[in-house]
Amino acid sequence: MQTHQKTAFKMPYAGIDPDDGQAVLYGERGDFSMIFQIRNPVLQYGADPDAYSAYHHLLLNMIKILGEGYIIQKQDVFSRQKYQPKPATEFLQQKYNEHFEGREYTSISTYLILTRQVKRGAFYVYDKKVLNDFHQHRSKIYDLLNGSGLSPHLLDETEINRYITAILGMEFSSGHAALDNILSGDQQLGIGTRAVRSISLINTDIIDLPEKLGTYTEKHDGKNLREFPVDNLSFLHQVPGYQCIVYNQVIEIPGQQLTLNKLELKRKRHSGVPDPANLICVEDIDQLLVDVARENQLLVNAHYNIIVCAEVSKINKAANFIEAALFQQGIIPSRNAYNQLELFRSALPGNAVELKKYDWFLTTSDAALCFFFKESMLTDEDSDFLIRFTDRQGIPVGIDPADLPMRTNRINNRSKFVLGGSGSGKSFFMCALLEQYMLYNMDVVIVDVGHSYSGLCAYFGGKYYTYTEKNPITMNPFAISESEYNIEKKDFLKTLIGLLLKGAEGTISQVEDTVFSNVISAYYSEYFMPESEKKIDNLSFDSFYHYSVEKIKEIKDHEKISFDLDEYRYVLKKFCRGGEYGSLLNETSDASVFTERFIVYEIDSIKENKVLFPIVTLIIMDVVLQKMRHRTGQRKALILEEAWKAIASPLMAGYILYLYKTMRKFWGEPIVVTQELGDILGNAVIKDSILNNSDTICLLDQSKFKENYDDIAKLLSLTPIEQKKIFTINQLDNKEYRGKFKEVYIRRGSSGEVYGVEVSLFQYLTYTTEKPEKNAVETYMRAYGSYQTGLEAFVSDLERSGLKLETFVRKVNLEGIFPAGSIEYFKPDFI
């Protein structure tokens, strides 16, 4: 039986003492440290090389502020976590949580430790001046980090103890770290049933590094990730089989003059012996001295150490992956890391003072910082109005598409423009967005041309209006109260009359515009007269038409103007009662539209009708504007799915601007959704009236448009950086252990991020636009009496049947709901 000598692990700390209201960690040699928790400012897949350089320069400034006698220790902790959602009360959100609960993901925590060294070998003497100087530096560093958006948090005594314990136990996945015995070996440490291996990046005996190194590297992974900027150590995101990784980055700032003198002496020794190796050393030292003198750089001692913790059976796979990834970048890690316990101890916060001479290598501060890890992951935004999509690794993350970016001036309006080719997932994305909008006090009105929202409407018990010849969508835009009559309503009616007369592509002359304006004013003036003097009995298109014909004749005779009254009379007559479209503008709409929260107007049947399509779309939008004025306490969203084409004409441009302005005033957001590239390129109305008033752009898979993307990029004001992000949509190798999903790029203001739209099976069935799937779910809804109950029964029977979804759907559509107790096993999908 093998036995091991047991030795107590001596902690390298004297204790934690509060000084100046801050917790100071004292080492046993008298050195003292403070620990910040920060957030790396560069987002993974952010595509911005300048962000890496900016962080690099920030760290350079930090080194210059601290100066000689300090050690900077930065630790990036990668830990495997299991997703635990917050409780939800709404049914579909509960199913969403269940879909993701327990899913593994990587969390990154970053800590920055500032250590003030004391003279080695001397007896420690308390010096108030040195401590005050340390606190001044700490304050400067805090301001520097905070001003650069790193969200620094200074750890208190409890947090410091918790952090040290987590490092000792290599346990960051739970809030409770348990300490176990440490078995020290030449190749690795053993902590309980796990193995811990330290991989020192640089062998100081033979330094194998790339000839040139930047603040980032460029990834070339297929045709869509060419010259894509990533961190020099971005491979740490993909390490297989680990439980946690601590990347320990240490810089010591030595006395500069003393170090330069030592370099000069070393140079003289090498130059005294004319040997090729010595001459190379002299050239290297000369180059280093030139960099220090010309660039005003500091000389620093650097150390980098990747500590990997994994199950014993998986540690080799994880370590081999890291070493291979380093080798691909021209870095050959040290093979002489037999001092595993020494390396592990020196990685404890504030204990870098234990590093030996053979663990450091001398370089410039600029070069040393290239190996500092700079990336972070997406996290929930700080807002009460969060919409959840997934990050690139498939974990829900909450973003605020409206309120927070408005408060921070990232955007100036809440309007959105959505573009994606057929099959890219536009309607699916919109359903995911609108389902979550309904969790807040949001009124949603959708003008649709493809039955994309019937499931969601049925789930919420909303109103679904479908235009048919027998049951057309009717409204009476002329019926208003005296208080509702204003310049905006008058302009709307002018636009409507112009549309009826000229069509969507027509134009109205100045004379016609003035005539319409005068007639509308006179019409309402007479109606709102005292009862005894009133000549108009009711407000409708019918009464307006008959009144306007007489009034225009009167204006023509009096003003001697040119106006084609015969054309006006003939064209508009078909909208009067008894005419071809007699009910369209003469019958009031359902009064419940002003209180209903979720309404869909399905006008697919008239999308090719050049007369009805723009008119119906326009009067629906007018209802939305009226609804906004009635429901002042509610958020509002108007979604135009391809129906925007009906109003994208010069005649309607003024009204579109009015719509956007008015919705902005009343806590609303218009959302235009389209798939046709030809519809937006070269359309002045799109650019001037819609895009210029939409500060949020949502783009689905753009690969179909890639050949013409210069035109789209110019139209949408997309920078090369944003285009790089866009072309990563659905292109990453991030499909494993996930359900079906599509990705979407959401730009708020000038910059955007890519998110995943992944949902539960319940939500998929609610959102689906596949006709067979919709029919099968509706069969269950009719059988069980409500959408939610039918949906639950559908999924339950699907799971009980053991069939694939498409097979089960086909069976339901042929035979009806799945019979109780009927289970089939191993039935081929083609039967």
N, C-alpha and C positions, 0 to 999 in steps of 0.2 A: 504494500500500500504506500503510494507516494505521499509524502508529507511536505508541507511548505512552512518555512519559518515565518512566524507572525510578528509583524511590527506595527505599532500604532502609527496611523497616518497623522503627522503633526501639521496642524493648520498653520499657514504662514502669516497669520494676522495677530496683531496685538488687541484689536477690538475696533468698535465703531463709536465715534464720539461726535455728538452734535456741536458744531461750531458755527457761529454766526447764523444759527437757525437751519444749517444744512448738515446732513450726515456725512462725516468724513471717515473713510476706511483707512485704518493705520496698519501698515505691515510690521512684522516683527523686527525689521531693521530700522524702523523709524520713518520710512517713506510713507506718504499719505496720498489717498486717491479720492476722486469723486466720480460717480457713475451716472451718465445720461442714458436714457432710452430715447432713440431717435428713429426717424423713418427715412430710409434712403429716398431721395427725391426723384429718381429715374424709374419710371414704370417699365416693367418687362414688356417687350414688344412696343415700346413707345416710339421707335423709329427715328428719334431725334439725336443725332450725334452731338449737337451742341449741349444737350442736357448732361451728357457724360463729362464733357469738358468743363462745364460750369461747376459741377460738383467737385471735379478735380481741383479747380482753382480755389474753390471754397476751402478744401482741405489744406491746400498750400498756404492760404492765408492763416488758417488755424495754427499751422506749424510756426509761421513767422510771429504770430501773436505770442505764443507760448515761449519760444526761444530755448536756450540751452538749459539742460538740467531736467527736462520733462520727457516722459514716455507717453506716447499716444497708443492706446490699445483699442482697436475696433474689433468687435465680434459680431458676426452675422450668424444667427442660429436658425438652421433649417430643421423644422420638426414635422413629423407626420402626425396629423390630427384627424379626428373623425368629426364630420359636420353634425352639429347639434342645433336645429332651428329653434327660433322662438315660437312659443305656442300661438296658434291661429284659431280664430273663431269661425271664419267663413269656410264653407265646405271645400271648394276647389283649392283654397290656400292650404287647408289641412292636407289634402292629397298631394299638393306640391311639396310640402314639408316631408311627408312620408317618402316621397320619391327620392329625396336627397339625404334623408337621415342616415347617418352612419357611413356616408361616402368619405373615403380617405382623400386628404389633400395636403399640400405643403403650406406651412405657415413660416413666414420669415420675421424674426425679431432682431433688431439691431441695437447694440449697446456701444457706447463710446466711453472709455475710461481714461481719465487724465491723471497721471501719477507724477508727483513731485519727488524726485530722487534726493537722497541725502548722501553726504560723502561716505564712501564705503570704508569700512574698517575703523571708523571713528565712533566714539560713544555718542549716542543721540542726545542732543540738548534742545529743549523746547525753545523755539524762537518765534515770538509773536509777529515780528515783522515779516518773516518768511511766510507764515500762515496768512497774514493779511494780503500779501502779494499773491498768494495762491487763490484767494477768494476774488481778488480783482480780475485775475486771468479767467477764473471760472465764470464771472459775470460777463466778461467780454465775449467768451466763447458761446455762452447761452444766447446773447443778443445776436451774434453772427449766425448761429444755427436757426434761431427763431425767425430772423429776417429773411432767411433763404428758404423757409417753408419746410424745415425738417422736424417741426413739432417736438422740440426737446423737452424731456421730462426728467428732472433730477430725482434719482431714487432716494427714498428715505430708508431708515434703518431696517424696517421690516422687509422692504422690497430688496435691499441689498442681501440680507440673509437668505431670502427665498431664491435669489438669483445664484448665489454661491452654492447653495444646496442643489439647485437644478444642474449646475455644471458638474459638481462632484458625483451626482447620481446619473448624469447624462440622461435626464428625464425632463422633457419639456411638453410632453403630450397631455399630461394631466396637471392639475393644480397642486397635487400632493406628491412630492418627490421623496422616495424612500432611499436611504443610504445603505449600501451593501459593501461587503468586503471587496477589496481590490487585489486581484492577482496580477503581479507584475511579471511580464515576460519580455523576451528580446524583440518579438515581432508585434506584440499587442498586449493590452491589458484585458483582464477579465473582471467584469462587474456583474455578479450574479450569474445569470444564464446568458449574458450578452458579452460581446467582444467590443473593445474600443481600440482603434488604431489611429496613431498620429502619423500623418504624411507631411513631412517637411518639404516645402516646395523647392528649396534651393540647397544643393550640396555645396557648402562653402569651400570644400577642397577643389572641386571642379565645377565652376558655375556654368551650367548649360542653360542659356537663355537665348531667346530670339535676338537677332542683331538690332531690330527696331521694334519698339513697343509703343502703342498709343494708349489713349484713355479708354478706348473700346476696340473691339475687333469687328470685322464684317462677316456676316454669315452668308454662305452661298449654298442654299438648300433647295434645289429645283428651280424652275423658271420664275416662281413668284417671290422668292426670297433672295434676290441677287443684291449684293452690297447692302445688306440689311444690318444696321448697327446693333450689336449686343455687347454685354459685359464680357471682359476678358475671361471671367470665370463663370459664364452663363451655363456651362455644363453642369454646375451644381444643382440646377433645377431638375436634371434628368437622372441623377444617380439612382440606381436600382437597389431595392431591398434594404435601405437604411431605416433606422428609427429616428435618429437625429444627427445633424452635422453641425459642428461649431467651426467656422472659419475664423481663425485667430490671426489678426493682422497687427503687427507691432512696429512702431517707429520710435527709436531713441534719438534725441537731439543732443549730440555730444558738444563739448567745447570746440568751437570752430577753429580757433587759431592753433590750439594744440593738435588737432586732427590734421590741419594743413601742414604743420611742421613735421609730423610723422610721415605724411605722404612725400614731402620733399626729401626726407632722409631715405625713404624707401626708393625713391626715384634715383637718388645718387648711388645707392647700392647696386641697383640693377644696371644703371648706365656704366658702372665701373667695369663690368664684365661684358664684352661685346659678343653676346650669345643671342641667337635669333629669338628665343623665348624671352630673354631679358629685354631685348629691344621692343618686343610687343608690349611688355609690361610698361616700359617707359612711355610708349605712345598712348597707352590707355590712361596712364596717370596724367600725361600732358593734356589729353582731351578732357578729362575730368576737371582739371584745374582751370582750363579755358571756360568750361560751362559754368563753373562756380563764379569766376571773375566776370564773365560777360553777362550772364543771365541773373546774377545776384542770387544764386541758389544756395541753399543750405546743404551741408553734408549730413547725412543721417545714417544710423545703423538700422537695418531692416530685418524683420523675421516674419515668415508666413508659415502657418501650420494648419492643415485641415484635419480635424479630429472627427472620425466617423464612428458611430455607434450602430451596431446591428446584431442580429442573432448570429451565433457562432457559425452556423451553416451558410450565412449570407455575407459575412464580412469580406471574404475574398473577392466575391463578385463586385461588391461596392468599391473596394479599394482598387481593384484592377480597372474598373471603369474610369475612376478619377485619374489614375496614372496614365491610362491610354489617352484620355482627353488632354492631359497636360502635355503628353508627348506630341500630340497632333499640333499643338501650338508652339512646339520647339522648346518645351520646358521638361528637363529630365529631373524628376524629384530625387531627393536624397535616398540612397539605398542603405545608408549607414545609421538609420534612426533606431539604434539599439537602446537609446536612452528614453524609452517610451514613458516611463513614470516622470522623468524630468520634464519632458515636453508637456505632459498632461498637467503637472503642477504649475508650470509657467503660464498655462492658459487660464488659470484661475484669475478672476478680475483683480487687477492691481498687483499681480504677482509676476509681471514680466521682468522684474528686477532679478529673478532667479536664473534667467537665461545666461548661458555660459558664452565665452568669447567665440567658441566654434559654432554657436547658433546664429550669430549675427553676420551680416555682410554690409560693407560700406558702399553707399551710392548717393546720388543726389535726391533731394526730396521729391523732385518732379518725377524721376524714374520710379522711386519707391511707391508712389501713390497710384501708379498704373495698375498695381496688383490689388488695390483696395476694391472690394465688391461694392457696386453702386446701385443695384436694382432693388425694386420692391414690387409687391403684388397689389392688385386692386383690393380695396377694402370698402365697407359701407361708408357712404358719405354722411356727414353730420347734418341731418335734416329730419323733419317730421313728415315729409312727403316723399317717401321712397318707393321706387318701382324696382322690382327684382328681376335681373337677368343673371347670367352666369359669367364668371371670369373665364380666362382661356383654359383653365384646368378643370372647369365644370362644377364650380361651387357658386351658389347664389351670392350675389353682391347687390346691394341696394344703391341706386343712383337717383338723384333728384333731377328730373328733366325740366323743371320749371322754376320753383321758388328759390332754391339756393343759388343757381346761376344768375337769377335776376338780382338777388341781394348783393352778390359779389361783382355785379356788372359784367359778368361773362357773356350774358345775352341781354338784349333790350326788349324782347318780346317772347311770348310763349309759343308762337306759331311754328309749325313743323312742315317739312317737305320730305316725303318718303319716295325713294326710287329703287326699283329692282326689276329685273327681267322676269318673264313668265316662269313660274316654278321656283323662284328664288326664296319664297317664304314671306312675301309682303303681308298677305292677309293673316298669316299665322302670327307674325310679329305684331300686327295691329291688334289682333285678338288678345295676345298676351298683355299688351299695353292697356287696352280698354278694360279687360277683366280687373286689372289692378286699379285703374282709375275709379272703378265702381266701389272700391273699398273706401274711398274718400267721398266727400260731398260733391260728386261730379255728375252733371247732367250730360248725357251723350246723345248726339243726333248724327246718324250716318246716312249719307246718300250713296247707295251702292248700285252696282250694275252687274252683279254676279252671284248673289245669294251667299256671300262669304260669311255673313254674320248671323245667319238664321239660328244656329245652335246657341250662340252666346245670348242672343235676344230671348230665346226660349228659356234658357237657364235663369236669366234675370226676370223673366215674366214681363218683358217689355212689349212695346207696340211694334208690330211689323206690318207696314203698309206696302202692298204690291200693286203697281199700276197695271190695270187691265182695261179693256174697252168697256166691260160691264161695270167695273168698279174703279174708275179713274181716281187718282189723288186730286181732290178738289180743295180749293181755298178761296177766300174772298179777301184779297189784299186791300180792297177799298173800304172795308168796314172797320172804322177806327173811331175812337172817342175824340172829342175836341182837344183833350190834353195830350193825346198821342200824335196829333197833327203837328209836325215841325218840318224844318228844312230838310232833315235827313229822310223823312218819310216821303216828302215831296220829290226829292231826287230819285228815290227808289221807284216811285210811280212813273216818273219821266223815263227812267231806264226801261221799265216794263212796257210802256206804250211804244217806245222806240223799237224794242225787241219784237213786239207784236206786228208792228208795221214793216220794219226793214229786215227782220231776221238777225241771227247772231253775227253774221259777217257784214251787215249793213252799216251805214254811217248816217248820223243825223246832222242836218245843217243847222247853222245858228238860228235861222228863221224858225225852223221846225221846233228846235229846243225852246225858243222863247214862246212860241204858240202853246206848246204843251204845258209850259210853266204857268202861263196866264190862265189856261183853261182849268188846270187842277186847282189853282188858287180860287177861281170864281166858283167852281163846283162845290168846294167845301165851305166857302163863304156863304153860299146860298143855303146849304144844308144846315149849317149851324145858326141860321137866323132864328128869330122867335117863331114859334109854331104857326102863328097866323100868317106870317109872310113867306113860309117855306114853300118852295116849288118842287123840291126833290123829296120823295117819300122815303126812300131807303138808299143805303150805300151799297153799290154793287157795280160790277163791270157794266151790266145792262143799263143801269140808270146813267152811269158816266158816259157810256157810248152815245146814247140818245142826246144827252145834254151837250156833249162835246161837238157833235155834228152841227147843232144849231149855233153854238158859241163860236166855233171856228168860222162859220159862214158870216157871222156878225163881225168878227175881227177882220176877215178878208175885205168885207165891204167898207169897213171904217178906216182900215190902215192901208188899203190898196197894196197888199203884199201878194207874192206868188206862193201859193200853197195848194198842192194837189188834193183837194177835198174829196173828189170822186174816188181816188185811189185809197185814201184813208177810210172812207165809208165802206168800200167794197172789201178791203183786206180785213178790217177789224170786225166786220159783221159776223164772221164765222165763230166769233167768241161770244156772241149774244145767245140768249136762251133760244132754243130751236135750231141753232147753227151747229156746224160740225163739232165744235168744241164748246158747246153752250154751257156745260156744267162746270167746266174747268175753273173759271174765275167768278162764279156766281153763287156757289154753295160754300157755306162756312165749313172749316175743318173741324175735326173732332176736338172738343174743348179740352179733353184730357191731355193733349200734346203739351199743354203749358205746365202740367204738373208731373207728367210721366218722366222718369229718369233715363230710360233707355229706349230710343226710338230708331227704327230702321225704315228708310224709304227705299224700296227696291224698284228701280226704274229701268231694269235691263231690257224690258220689252219695247221701250221707246228710244233706246240709245242711238238708233239709226234714223229716227224721225227728226229732221232738221227744224221742224216747227215746234213740236212739243218738248223735245229734250231740253233746250235752253230755258223755255218758259217754266216748266215744272221745276227745274233745278233752282231757278231764280226765286220762285214763290216759296219753295221749301226754305231757302236761306232767309227769306223775309220772316217766316214763322220762327226760325231760330233766333233772329234778332228780337222779335217780340217776346219770345220766351226768356231771353236774357234780361229784358227789362222787368219781367214779372218775377223772376227768380234771382233777386240780387244777392242772396246769401249763398248761392251755389256756384261752384266752379262749372264751366261749360266747355264742351269740346264738340266741334263740328268736323266731321270726317267726310271728305269728298273723294270717293274711290272711283277714279276715272271720270266721274261726273264733272270734274273741273273743266274738261274739254268743252262742255256746253257753254261755259261763260268766258273762256279764254279768247276773247275777241276785243278789238279796239272799242266797240260799242259798250262793252261791259267793264272795261278797265277801271273807270272811275268808281263803279259800284264795288269792285273787288277791293280797291283801296279803302273805301268807306267801310266795308265789311270787316277788314282786318283791324282798322282803327277802332271801330265800335266794339269788337270782341275784346280787344286789349283793354278797353275802359271797363268792361263788365266781367273781368276775371275769366275770360274765355280764350280758347286757342283753336284756330282753324288748322286742320291737318289735311294736306293735299297728298294723295297717293297715286302714283302712276308707274307704268311699266314700259311705255313706249319711248325709246330714245328720240325718235323723230318728232314726238310731240313737244319736247322741251327745247330742242336745238332750233335756233332761228325764230323762236316765238317771243316777240317783244313783250307781250303781256305776261308771260311766265317770268321773265327776268325783272321787269319793272314793277309788276303788281304782286307777284307771289314770292319769288325768291328773295327779292330785296326786303320783304317783310317777314321772312322766315329765318330766324336766327338759329334754328335747330334743323340739321339735315340728317336724315336717316337713310343709309344706303345698304341694301342687301347685296348679294353676290354680283359683282360688276364684271366678271370675267367675260361675259358676252359682249360687253361694250369696250373691251380693252383696246381694240384697234382704233376706235374713235375717241379715246379717252382724253386727248388733249382738249377737244372741244368741250366735253363735260367738265373737265377740271377748270377750264377758264370760266365757264358759266357759273359753276358752284364755288369759285374762288378757292380751289383746293391746292395747297402748296405741295411740293414734291414729298415732304415728310408725311403729310396726310395721305397722299396717294400710296406711299409704301405701306401704311397701315391698312388701307382699303384692300390692297391686293394680297393681304394675308387672310382675308375672309375665307373660311372653309378650307384653307390650305395647310394648316398646321397638323402635325401628327399628334392630335389630342382627342382621338375618338375612343380610345380604350376605356372600358368600364363605364361607359356613358350610354344613355338612351339616344334616340334620334334627336338631332338638333341642327339648326342653321345659325349662322352668325350674322350680326348686323353691326355696322359702323354708325355710331351716333356722335355727331359733331355738335357741340354746344358752343356757339361763338366761333372762335378761330381754330380750335383744336378739338379732336375727338378721340374716342377709344372704341375698340371692337369688343362686343359682348356676344354671348351665346343665348339663343332662345331655345331652352330645353324645358320640357314640362312633363307632368305626370300623364299616364294613360287617360285618366278622366278628363284632363284638360285637352289632350290631343283630340279625343272624341267630340268634345264640345266645339273645338275650333275647326275641325276638319272641313275641307271643301270638296272632298271626294264624295260624289253622289251616292254610291252604294253604302258607304259608311254612315252618311247622314240618314239615309232611309232606314238602315238597321236600327240606329239609335232612336229614331222617331217611332219605329214600331214598338220598342220597349216603353217609350214615353207614353204612347197611347194606351198600352196595356196596363201600366202601373199608375197612370193618372197624373204624374208630375215628372218634370225633366230630371230632377236630382234622384228621385227614387228609381226611375227607369234607368238612369246612368249607372247607379250602384248595382242594379240587377244585371245589367248588360255585362259589366266588368266581372261580376261574380260568376255569371254563367260562362263567360269566356275562359276564365281561369279554371273553372270546373270541367269544361269540355276538353281541355288540353290541346285545342286546335290553335293554329295560327290565326291572327286577326282576320286576314283576307278570306280564309276558309270559313271562319265562323260567321263573318258578315254575309258571305254568299249563302250560307245555310239559313240564316235568319231571313234574308230577303226571299228565299224560296219557300221556306216552311213555317215562318213565324217564329215566335220566341222559343228559346231552347227549353224543352220539356224538363220538368223536375225529375231528377234521378237518372236522366239520360246522359251517360258518359261514354265516349268513344276513345279507344286507345289505338295508337299507332296507325291512324288512318292517313294514307298518303294524301298530300296536298292536292294532287291532280284528280282525285276521285270526286 
